Amino acid sequence: MFIKRLVLVFLLVFAPLSVMASSPGAHPVSPENGLKMLTEGNLRFALGQSTHPNTSFSRRLLTTTEGQAPFATVIACSDSRVPVEILFDQGIGDLFVIKVAGNVADTDEIGSAEYGVDHLGTPVLMVLGHSYCGAVTAVTTGAEVHGSIPALVDNIVPAVDKARHDHPDAETPELIVQAIETNVWQAIEDLLDTSHAIADRAKDGRVIVIGAVYDILTGKVNILGAHPNQTELLGGVTPPVHAEPAMHAEPAKDAHAPAEQAPAEQADAAHADPTVEKAAAEGHAEAAEAPSSGGFGFFSFIVFVLLLIGAVFVLDKKILNPDQD
């Protein structure tokens, strides 16, 4: 009898754990579609046609009970002018965002990126720099910084040095522009050099690692693509080729005009481009219909446990101890 009870306890305790551990390894959104959703979202934002998807109560409820399944991990600058979900026109649970001054990739940022890429399985990892970056400007101009800031901007120094080497005749404003882009490459290099988990996923194409720069004036994100030395950074492995659509959003003629005052040509241009109209209907439909997490939802787990308890009860009463009825 003791052995029978032990077997039942084992089933009750370890069966749910085995189900939870058997979550699917592939994200339901492919790297190509994930990047497409980002580009189309930024197009809508730059044109003043944002749809503000996935912000309803039902979305909050879904991501609370079923967990998160973002389709992109984004390392961006803490600058208040770089609201990542807004500029990509995404909603709750769509993006796993890591914000730090200068969009550097140090221990905390790399660990956070590993959680997004390796644990949540995001198919896109983007390092997003931006124009007029204060951290890069401070390093480039040799501005005096204090407190813990010197240790933070140390990650930017190699990028500025490389920009100076590659553009020896550049004036300070142009040098800052070049350093902002080089700093994006530096962060990606730090990521791939340090994180074996991210590098392994990049090698077999489960994640696409790309750089981008956001123009805070026009609202446009310029996709830089993969690191120029990506194959070398991945130990000689060339990842599968993924589409890298260029950011082709054209802002309104008056970039400072509010959306409600945008000229008719702006709206016509947005509707004339089929990617704008399809984005909300197709792009986010894919994310909304996809499972909300790679694991086992809370409510599903409770139902599973209740069913398992019922099965154990029936097994005990009807099969193991039928004479006790």
N, C-alpha and C positions, 0 to 999 in steps of 0.2 A: 504493500500500500504506500509506503514511504517513497519508493522509487517512482510509482505512478504520479504521486503529488509533485515530486521533483521535476518530472518531465513536463507536467502542466505549467509549473512556475517558469521553467526555462522557455517554453513556448510563449507565455504571456509577456515575459520581459524582453526577450531577444528578437522575437519576430518583428515587432514594430521597428526596432533599431535597424534590422537588416533591410527593411523596406525603405527607411529613410536614407540609408547609405547607398541605395541603388539608384540614385538620381541620374538622369541622362547627362552625358558629358558634353553634348553639342548644344549651343545656344540656338533657339528657334529662328533668330535673325542672322542671316549670313553677313560676312564682312562687307560684301558689295552693297547689300541692301541697307546695312547700318550706315555706311558712308553716304549712300544716296539720301537717306532720311535726314542726315545732317546738312547736306548741301541744299536740299530742297527747303528745309526749315529755315536756313539762313537766307535763302532767296526770298521767301515770304517776308521775313523780318526786314530785310533791306528795302523791299518794295512797299513796306507799310501794309502788308497783307497777312499779318500773323493771325493764326487761327486759335492760338492758346489751347492746344489739345491737352487731354488727360489732367484736368484740374477740378473735376467734379467730385461730389461726395462719393459716388460709386467707385471712382478711381481710388480715392483714399481708403475706402473700405476694402477694395480688392487687394491693394498693396499691403494693407495691414494684416489681413487674414491669410493671404496666400504668399506674402513675401515679395521681395523686389527682384526684378530681372531686367536691369538696365541694358541697353544695347551698345553703349559706349562709355568708356572711362576717359575723362578729360582732366589733364593737369593744366590749370590755368592760373593766371596772376590774380592776386587778391584785390587788385584795383576795382573800385566800386563801379567803374565804367564798363566792366566786362562781366555782365550777368549771363552766365553761360547758358542756362536753360532758356532764357528769353531770346538771346541772339540766335539760337538754333531753333526757336519756336518749338520747344519740347515741354513736357509736363512732368507730373509727379511719377517717379519711378522709371523715367526714361534714360537719365544720365547719371553716372556715378562721378561726381565732380570733386576734384581735389584742388583747392585754391591755396596758393602760397605766393608771397611777394617774389616777383621775378620768374614765376613758373619754373622754379628750379626742381631738380630731382635729387634730393638727398635721402637720408635713411627713412624719415617719416613718410615722405611722398612716395618713395619706391615701395615701401611696405603697403601703403594705402592702394597704390596702383596694382600691386599683386593681389590684394583682396578683390578688387574689381575685375581684374583679368582672369586670375587663376581660380578664385573661389566663386564669383558670380558668373564668370565665363563670358564677359563682354567681348564681342567680336571686333571691336574697334578700340584702339588706344591712341588718343591724340594729345600731343603737347601743343598748347595754344598760347602763343605769344601775342603781343598787341602793340600797336603804335603808341608813341609817347609813354613808354614804360618808365616809370620813375626809378625802379631798381637798376635797370640797365643804364639809364642816363647817369645815375649817381656813380656807378663804377666807371663808365666811359669818361666822365668829366673829372674824376678824382674827388668827388664831393666828400666832405667829412661826415662820417656816420659814427654812431655811438651805441652803447648798450650791447645787445645781442645781434645787432644788424650786421656788423662786419663778418661774423661767422656765417650768417645767412647768404650774404652777397659773394662770399668766397667762391661759390659755385659758378658765378657769372664771370669771374676774372678770366678763366681760360677762353671763354667765348669772345670777350673784348680783345684779348691779346691776339687771337686768331684774326679777328676783323681788322685790327690794325696792321697785321702782317699781310693780309690779302689786299688791303686797300690803303697803302702807305700814304697816298696823296689826298685821301678823303678829308674834307672839312668835318668839324665836329657834328653838325646835324646829319650829314650823310653817314658818318661813322656810326652814329647811334642807330640809324636805320639798319645798317649792315649788322651791327652787334645784336640787335633784337632778333634777327633771323638766325644768326650764328648761335645765339643762346638757346634757341629751340633745338637746333641740332645737338648742342652740348647736352641738353637734358635727355634727349633720346639716347645719346651715346652712354650717358651715365646709367640710364635704365637698362639697356641691353648688356652693358658690361657687368652690372651688379646683380641683376635678377635673372637667375637661371630659369625660373618658372615662366617669366614673360618671354625670354629668348626661345625657350622650347616651344611655346605656343606659336611664336612668330615663325619659327622654322617650318612647322607643318601647316601653316596657313589658318590656324584656328583664330588668330588675332592679326589684324593689320595695324602696324605701328606707323603713325604718320605725324608730320609736323604741319602747323598752320599758323597764320598771323592774322589777327583781327584788326581792322581799321576802325577805330572808335568814332571817326567822323562820318564815314560813309555807311557803316554798319555791315560791310562786306568782310567775309572771311576768305583769305587766300590760302588754298590748300597747297602746301609745299611738296607733299608726297612723302615717300619713304626716305630715310636717311641716305645720302649719296654713297656712304660706305656700309650699307646695311649688310651685304653679304660678308664682308670682312668682320663686322661686329658679331655676326652669327656664326663665326668659326668656319667660314667658307661655304655655308649653306645658303642657297638662294631660295627664298620662300615662293610658294605658288603666286602667280600673277593675279592681282586683284585690280578691278577697275578703280581708278582714282579720278572721278569727275571733277573738273575744274569748277571753282566757285565763279559762276557767271552772272550773279545777280547785278542788275543795273539799278542804282538808286534813283529816286525821283530827281527831277531837274533841280528842285530846291531841296537840298539834303536836310535843311533845317525846318522844313514845313511840317506841321503836324499831320498825322495820317488823315484826319478828316478834311484837311484843306489841300490834300494832294491833288494835282491836276488829273483830269480825266484820262490823259494819255498814260499815266502811271497805272491806273486800274486796268485800262485796256491792255497794256503790255503784260500785266500779270496774268490776265485771263487768256491772252493770246498764247502764252507759254503753257503747254499742257502739263509740264511738271508741277506748276503751282496748283492747278486744280486737282491733279492726281495725288498730290502729296498727302492731303488730309484723308482722302478716301482710300488710298492704297497703302501709303507708307505707314501711317499710324494704325491702320487696320491690322497690319502684320504684327505690330507690337502689342496691340490691344487683344488680339486673338491668341497670341502666344501665351504659354503658361507663365504665370507671374513669378515663379521661382523654379530653380533647377531641382529643388528638394520637395519635401512632402508638406502640403499646406496644413495649418493648425487644425482647422475644422475637419479636414480629411483624416488627419491623424486620430482625432477623437472618435470619429465614426469607425475607423479601423479598429481601434482598441475595444470599443463597445461590441463590435461584431466578433472580435476575437474572444472576448470574455464569454459571449453567448455560445460560441463554438466550443470553448473549453468546458462550459457547463454541460452542454449536450454530450460531449465526449465522456465526461466524468459520470454522468447519470445513466446514459443509455448504453455505453459501450464498456467502460472500465468497471462500473459498479451497477450492473442492471438489477441485481438482486435486492438492492436497498429500496426500490420503489414500493 
